[in-house]
Amino acid sequence: MKNISEYFGCLVFDDRVMKANLSAKVYQSLKKTIDEGAQLDISVANAVAAAMKDWAVANGATHYTHWFQPLTGITAEKHDSFISPSPDGGVIMEFSGKELIQGEPDASSFPSGGLRATFEARGYTAWDPTSYAFIKGKTLCIPTAFCSYGGEALDKKTPLLRSMEALNKQALRILHLFGNDDVKCVRTSVGPEQEYFLIDKEMYNKRPDLRFTGRTLFGAKPSKGQEMDDHYFGVIKPRVAAYMEELNEELWKLGILAKTEHNEVAPAQHELAPIYSTTNIATDHNQLTMEIMQKVAAKHGLVCLLHEKPFAGVNGSGKHNNWSMATDAGVNLLSPGETPYENAQFLLFLCAVIKAVDDYQDLLRLSVATAGNDHRLGANEAPPAVVSIFLGDELNAVLEAIENNTPYAGTQKTQMKLGVDVLPKFNRDTTDRNRTSPFAFTGNKFEFRMLGSSNSIACANIMLNSAVAESLKIYADRLEKAENFEDALHEMIRKTIKDHKHIIFNGNGYDDTWIKEATEKRGLLNYRTTPDCMPHLLDAKNVKMLTSHGVFSEAELKSRCDIMLENYCKTVVIEANTMVDMTKTEIAPAVDAYTMELAKTIAAKKAVDDTLTCNYESGLVKKLSKLTDRIAIKTEELENALVELHNAEGIISEANMIRDVVLVKMGELRLACDEAETVTAKKYWPFPTYGDLLFSVR
């Protein structure tokens, strides 16, 4: 077996390959484009394209594609071969700089939210040189942005890159005020932990709900779930270990820094965590990771479930977004540092994040809102829908001392003033982690835990980057005009703490009393569902902030609000229709068949001895008959609720009807069917049970 270092990144046109295959002049010009955003000359593009094609063909590629991330939540690609006709009747392999830089996929069938008419098919993909090209199968994949004919962003990469640039611009202003004039850029970095379930493919194929929706719409609680806590960090089963081994190899070939793997809390649940990378690249890599996870699973006779709540009654799956800011010199701006001077800078960036999360808690909540994640948030394994920040005891004490102008009782008892000479040094990681917090400081980064497992991490990071950029802009505007920098800095940090401390909570986020305290005493928002939060994307303050930094246009924001609500509605309607179909064609007939078998048994017994009461069978027949009637009634009610959706006036009204009526009716139908499962003989039940699905992979 090859050493990992020998094949890591072997399918990536990375810096090593570029150095080896490009002239020094072309390489330096391309690096300037990547690092500083300099315009790419067409002659350089032609040279890069030729080298990229030669390298890809040498590695077995026959086609290329502009790989992009439309508003479907998954990636898209259209493959073109490298071949061009030659005069002698053969073919030659060609790939030009123009083909590298720009493509033109048909954009008519991608979600646009009203940005364009269906008949307006033209769209453009534009090469993103900051994310390396890679080979997948026999295709060279070129990461690109995707926009309409009119220039509106139709993807998730474009606003993500805009948000990174917005934060970079404002962070540089702050760093220059601290005398860090040598810093050229500030980048945000992310390490997204990915949770998922693995189940047997044969059983998956017998569950229409899993095949059509990604989650089980029916399923009685098994005798054993996760009560024993014996799966978490437990010994990895051989079949799963073989899957993880191949998954790692495939990810490493693509230059994805897969680092950690383990069993999660729920049976059949697992986690993969990568090493941090720049947010743009981390987003691309996470999309690739989800795709490769599912492909490798199929080779092992497994199915990888990425739904946020595929099974009721056990933990759902999230995606923890570990976010930080660093300079081009590698200085982490969320690390307290080794000197009081660094502490002052750290505290200002820390306060910028606190202010951002409080001011735009609605944007952070809606950035993770999906029909699937609505089932997970607020459950026992996930943060509540209320956004709050965990800082830990020591940082909390530091901030309280600053707010109250009192001595900090930590490593030094010195009056808290943010001058270079008197600010006390404080340590990192002196407090426990808080896994119940939606937004927790974990030493030198923040862990945003609200993302769902199937989400693109782009949305959350767009909002987080933009909100922090706004805080930094406000700070920079004031500090640049201040007569006394240190006094203004101290007052700004003190005021931020005083104004925004209500967002800081170090306790148990799962406690019901916290939700009451958060909403009634602290005035925090509690948007429990997607229809509750998504319309707030268009609140005046949010539109003003996002447009002022150039992250979105107002039209792009309106389109995304419509797309997300439409996606929510379509998702739940598909689930509801699947429930109706499964109930009518499989569950009700199965219960009827078992009821008939019991009736025949009663008749047979009485034929032998008419004095027999057959209490067991008779009682069961009566119970099943009532359940059959209840199932029929609830199925009809659900069908009627779906019909009523046609009367909704607009997408917001439809989403509210789904939240208030359709989901309620789905829950009632499920209760009846799940109860029927518990009293129907196993050989009659048409689907693999929770016990089968969760405990069959060995």
N, C-alpha and C positions, 0 to 999 in steps of 0.2 A: 504493500500500500504506500502511495506517495505521501511524503511529508506535507502537512498543511501549507507550510510556507512556500512549497513548490507550486501548488495549484491555486492558492488564494488569489482571487481577482483575475484568473486566467481568461475569463470571458468578458473582461472589462477593458475598454480603451481608456485606460487611466494614465496618470502622469508618467508612470514608468514606460508605458507603451509609446506615449507621445514623444518622450525624450529620445527613444530609440528609433523612431520612425519619421520624425520631423527634423528639418534643418534647424539649426540654432536660432536663426532669424525668425522663422515661422513659429517655432516653439515660444520664443519670448513674446512675440506679438499676441499669440493666443493666450498666454498666461496673463498678459496685461488686460486682455478682454475679460478673462475670468475673474481676476483679482480686483481690478479697478473699474470695470464696466466700460472700457474703451471700445470704440466702434471697431467692428471686425471688417477688415479689408477683404474684397472679393478674391484677390489673389491668394491671401492667406486661407480663406475658406476653401478654395480649389485645392490647395496643397493638403489641407487637413482632410478633405473629402477623399482624395486619392489615397492617402495613407490609411485612412479608416477603412476604405473599401478593400485594399490589398490585405490588411490585417484580418478583416472579417472573412474574406474569401479563403484565406489561408487556414482559418479556423472552422471551415465548413459552411459558412453562410452563403446563401444563394439570393436572399431577398433583404430589403431594408424596410423599415417602417418608422414613421414619426409617432412615437409613443406618447400619448397624452392622457389627461385626467379630466374628462368632461364632467358635467354636473349630475352624472348618474351614480357617482360614488365609487365607480370602478374605473379601470383603465380602458383605453381604446387604441386600436391599431389597424392600419390598412397596409398590406404588404405589396411592395413592388419589387420585381426582380432586378438584378444588376445588368441583365443582358440587354444588348443593343445589336441590331443587325450589322453585319460587316459586308463590304462589297462582294466578297467571294461566296456569299450565301450562308456563311456561318454566323457566329455571334461573338461579340467582345463584351467584356465586363466593364461597365462604366458607372461612375457616380460623381456628379459635379458639385461644386460649391453651392450653386443655386439650389440643387436638390437637397443638400445638407441643411441649408439655412431655412428654406421655406417649403412647405407642402400645402396641398389643397384637398383635404378630405371633404366628402359630402357632409355638410353640417345640418341638413334638413331634419334628421331624425333624432338629434340630440336635444335635451331639454334646454330651452332658452328663456322660459318665463315671460314670453311676450317681447323679448328683445328683437325678434325677427319673425317674419311670416314663414309658414311651413314651405311655401313655394320658393323662398329665398334660400337656395341650397349652398351657396358659396360660404366657405369658412377657410381659415388659414391656420396652419401650425408653424410655429417659429422656434428654431433650435435654441435650447437652453444650454449654453456651453459650461455652465457651472455644475451641471450634473453629467457624469460620464456616460457615454454610449456603452451598450453592452450587447452581448449575443444571447438570444433565447431560442433554443432549437436551432433552426437554420436561418434565423432572421437577425439582422443588425437592428437593434432598437435605439432610436435617438430620442432622448427626453426632450419634449417640446411644450411650449405654451399653445393655447388654442383660443382663437378669437373669431368674431364674426366679420363679415365684409365691411361693416361700419366701424370695426375696431373694438367692439365691446368684448370683455372677457367672457368666454363661454366655458371656462375651466376653473380648477382650484389652484393651479400652479401660479397663474398670473397675479391674482391678488395676494398670494402668499409671498411672492417675490417683492411685490410692492410694499407689503407690511414690513418685510425684513429691511428694505431700504429706508422706510420711514423711521424705524427704530434706530437704525444705524446713524441716520442724519442727526437725530436728537441726542443720542448717546454721545456722539462725538462732541457736540456743543458742551455737554456737561464735563466730559473728560478734559477738554481744553481749558475749562475754567479751573480745573485742579492742576493745570500745568502739564498735562500729558499730551504735548503737542506732537509727539512722535507716533501716536496711534493713528493708523490710516483707516481702520474700519472696525466696527463692532458687529459680531455675528451672534445670532441666537442658535443654540444647540439643543437637540432633543434626543432622548433615548426612550422610545415607546415600548413598554412591556406589553406583550401580546398574549392574551388568554384565549383558549379554544378548547373544544371538546373533540374527542375521537370516538367514533362508534363504528360498528361493523357495517360494511357496505351492503351486505345481503339483507340485513334488518332495515337499514335505511330505505332500500328500494321497496319495502313493504309498507312504508309509512307515507301516504300522499301528503300529509301535512309537512313533513320534513322536506320532501322533494319540492313542493310548491312554495313553501314559506320559510324554510330554514329553522322552524321551531315546532315543537309538538303542541298541537291544539287540543289534544285529549291525552289523558294518562293519569291513572290512579296512583296515589303515593305507594311506592314499594315498601316492603317490610323493613328494608334497610336503605337509608340514604347516606347523609354525611354526618350522622349523629356521633359516630365514634371518632371522628377526626383522624381516621387512620389512613386516609389517602394523601393528605397534605404532606409534601416532602417525603412521601413513602418510597419504597423501592419501585423503580420503574419497571413495568412488566416487559417481558422480552419482545413482544410484538410492537409495543410502543417504543421501546429502546431502538429497535431496528429502524422504525420510522424516523425517529429523531436523528439517528446517525446519518441516514441518507439526506434528510432535510438540511442538516448542517453542511454537508458536502456541497449540495446544490446552492445553498446560500453563500457559502464561502467562495465558490467559483465566480459568483456574481459580485464579489467584493462586499457582501453584507456581513457586518461584524456581529454575527450571532454569538452570544457569549454564555448565557445562562439558560438552563432548561430544568424543569422540575414538575412534579405532580402538584396540581392546585387542590383546593379544598374539596370540591365536589367530586364524586366518583366519575371517572372518564374525562376529567378536566385537567388541562396542563397549561404551562406558560413558557414562553420564549422571550428572552430579553437581549437586546443588542447593546453594544457599546455606543456611546453618544456620537453623533455626527451633526453637521450643519443642518438646520431645520429643513431646507429645501431637499437635500439629499436624503435625510431621514424620512421625509414624506414619500419620496420615490421608493426608497428601500422598503418601507412598510407596506406600500401597495404591492410591490414585488413579493414580499414575504408572504402575504396572505394568499397570493396566487400560487406560489410554489408550495405552500403548506397543503393546499387542496390537491394539487397535481401529484405530489409525492404520496399523499394519503391513498389516492386511488390505486397506485402501484402496489400498495400493501393490503388491498382489500378493505380499506378503511374510508371513512368520510370525515373530513374536518369541518366541524360546525363553528361558524364565526358569529352566529346570532347572539345577541346580548342575553337572551333568556330562553334557551332551547328547551329547558325542562323546568316545570313548576316545582317549587318546594325545595330546590337545591340552588346553590350559588349560580349566578349568571356570570357572564364574561365581560371584563372591561379591558381598557387599554390605558395604562398609566403613562401620562405624558410628562416625562422628567425634563424640565425646561430650565435653561440658564443662558447667561449672556457672557461673551468673552471677547477680548480684543484680538487683533491679528497677531499680537505677541503672545497670545495664550493666557492672558490674565483673566481669571474668572471674576466678573464684577459682582457676583453674589457670594464671594468668599471674603470673610472678614479681614483676611490678610494678617501680616505679622507686626504691623506698626499702627499706632494711633492714627497716623495720616491716612493709611489705607482704610481704617475703620470708618473715618468720616465719609470717605467716598462710598464705601459699602453701604453705610446707613442711608445715604441719599438714594442710591439705587434700590435698596430694600423698601424705602418709603414710597418710591415711585411705583413699585409693584403693588404695595398695599393700597395706595390711592387708586390705581388702575382697576384692581379687582373690585373695590367698593363702588367706584363710580360706574363701572360697566359690568356689574354682576349679571345683569340681564343678557348682555352679549355673550358672556362666558357660558351661561346656562343654555341659551338657544344654539350655541355652536356645537353642542353635543346632543341636541334634541332629535330623536327619531322615534318611530313607532316602537322599535325594538328596545331602545334604551329607556323608554317610559316604563317598561315592565321591570327594569333593573334598578333604577335610581330610587333610593329610599328603602330598598330591601336590606336584609341583614348583612349582605356582603358588599354593599355599594354605598357610597356617600349619599346623603339626602339631596333633594333637589335644591335645598337652600345653600347658596355659596357662602363659605366662610374660609378664613385663613388660620392655619396652625403655625405658630412660631416656636413653641417650646418655652420652657421656664426662663432660661437665661436671657434670650433675646427679649422676651416679654418684660423682664426686670430692667433691662437696659432702656427699653422704650419708655417704661413708666418713669424711670429716673430722669430721662430727658424731658418728658412732658411736665413733670412736677418740679424741675430744676433742683433735684435733690441728689445727694451722693449716691453713686452706684455701689451697692454692697457686694460687688463681685471680687475680681482679682485685686482691685485697688479701690480704696475709699476716697475718690477724688471727685470734686464737683464736676457734674456733667456739663461741659461746655465744649463745643466742637472745634476748638482751636487745636492746632497740631500738637502743642506741648502738653496739654492736660487731659486729652481724651484717653480713658483707660483702655487697655487691650482686653479683649474677651475672646474666649475660645470657641471652637466649633464642636458640634455633635456632643453636647453635654446633656442632652435631653432625649427622651424616648421618642420614637416615631408615633404618629397618630394615623392609623389606617382608616379611621372613620371620617377624616377631614377631606373635604373636596379639594382643598388647595393647601398642601402642607410643605413647610420649609424643612429640608432634610440635609442641612449642613452647608451646601454650596449651590443648591438648586431648589426649585419648587416642583413638587409632584402634583400635577393636575389629574385627579383620579376619576373624574366624571365621564370621560370618554367611553363610548361603547366599543365592543371588540371589533365590530364590522366597520366602524367609522374611519374615514380618511382623517388623518391627524391634521390635515391642512386647515380645516375650518376653525378648530380650537386655537391653533397657533396664529392664524390670521388675526383673530380677535384679541388674543393675548399680546401679540407684538404691537398691534395698533393702539390698544389701551395704554400700554406702558410708554409707547412713543408720545402719546398725548400728555401723560404725567411729566415726562422728561422735558417736553416743550414748554409746559407751564413753568417748571422749575428754571429752565435755561432763560426764558424771557425775563424772569424776575432777577435772577442772579447776575445776568449780564449788565443790568442797570443798577445794581446795588453799589452803594458807596463803600460799604464795609462787607467784604465777601463772607468772612467768618460769622459775623453777627447775623447777616441775612440767611446764611446756611443753617445756623442753629435755630433761628426762628422758624424757618420753613419746615425743618424736620419736626420741631416741636408742634407746630400747627397741624401738620399732616397726621401725626400720632393722635392728637386731640380730636381732630375731625373724623378720623376713620378707624378709631380703635374698636368701634362696635362690630367691625367685620372680623376681628380677631377672636378666635374661640379655641381653647386648648383642651376642651373636655370631650365627652363622648357624643359624637354626632348621631349615633343611633338612638339616643335617649329621646323619648317623645317630649319630655319637658324642654329639651333644647329647641325643638321646632317651635314650641309655644313662646319661649323666651326670644328666639330669633325674630319671629314675626311681630309679636305683640309689644315687646320691650325694646328691641333693637331696631325694628323697622326694616329688617332684611326681606328680600323678595323670596317667595316660595311658589315658583311656577312648576307645578307637578307634572304637566304634560306638554307635549309639543304644541297643541293649539293654544295653551295658556301663554307660552313664551314667544313663539315665532313671530307673531304680529309686531312685537316690540322691536324687531329689527328696524322698523320704519319710524320709530320714535324720533322726534326732532333732534334730540341731543346725540343719538347714535348716528343718524344720517350726517349731521354736521361734523362730527369727529372723523368718521370714516372717509368722507369726501374731502375734508380739509387736508388730510394726509395723502390723498390720491390713491387710497387703497381700493375704493370702489367709486363708481359714479352713482348718482341717485337711481338711474335706470337699472344699473346692475344690482343694486340692493333690492329694488322692487321685484326684479326677476327672480332673485334667490328666495325671497319670501314666498312667492307663488310656487316655485319649484319644490321647496321643502314641504309646504303644506300639501301640495298635490301628491308628492311622494308618500307622505303620511297617509293620506286618504286612500291612495291606490293600494298601499301595503295592507291596510286593515280590511279593505273590501276583498282583496284576494284571500286573506285569511278567513273572512266570514263565508265567502263562497265555497272555500275548501271545506269548512266545517259542515255546511249544508249538504254538500255532495257526499262527504264521508258518512254523515249521519243517515242520509236517505238510502245510499246504495250499499253500505256495509254494516254500520253499527246497528241500526234498527232491524234489518233482516237477520243479523246474527242473534240478537236478543230474542226475536220472534222464533227463530229456529230452535233455540235452547228451550224456550217456553213450550213449544210444541212437543219437544222431546220429553220434557217433564210431564206434560199432559198425557202423553202416550204411556209413560211409566206408571202414572196413577191409574189409568184405565187398565193396564196389564195386571197390576197388583190386585185391583178390585175384581178383575175377572177370575183371579185365583181364589181370593178371599174377600167377599163383599163387606166383611166387618172391619176391614182395615181402614184407618182414618187418613193415612198418608199425610200426616201433619206437616212434615218437612217439605215434601214436594208441593203440597197445596199452598202452604205459606209462601214458598218461593215463586210459584206461578202467580199468586196474587200480587206479590211485590214487583215481579218483572212486568206484569201487565200494567201496573200503575206507572212504572218507569217508562214503559213504551209509550203510554199516553202522554206522559210529561215530556218526553223527548220530542214527540210529534208536535205538541203545542209550542215548545220552545223553538223548534226548528221553524215553524210557521211564523212565529213572532220575529225571529231573526230575518227571515225572508222579507217580511213586511217592512222592517226597519231599513233594509237595503233599498227597497223600492222607494221609500220616503226620501232617500238621499237625492233623488232626481228633482225634488222640490226645493232643494237648498238654493239660496240666492248668493252665489259666490263661493269661493274656496274656503274662506274663513267660516262661513255658516256651515258648510259641509263638514269641515274638520270638527267643529263643535258638536254637530249631530252625531258624528262617529264616536267622539269621546263620551258624550252623555247618554247615548242610546245604543248604538251598535255594539260597542265593547261590553256594555252591561248585558245585553242579550246574549252575546257570545259567552260571557261568564256563566250565565244561567244554564245555557245549553251544555256547556262543559260539565258543570256540576252533575247534571242528570246523567250524562253519558259515563262520567267517571264512576258514579255510584253503580251504574249498570255493569261496568267492567268488574267491580268487586264481587258481584254475585252471579256472573255468567261463567260457565265452565270454560276453562282455558282453551280447549280444543275448538270452541265456537267463536272465541274472540278473534276478530280478523287481523289484528295488528300486533307486532311485538310490544310487550309491556315495558314500563320503565325499568323494571328489574332486568329484562332482556337487554335493553339498550345500554344501560349504565354499567352493567357488570359482565358483559360477554367478551370483551377484548382482554385476552390473556397474554 
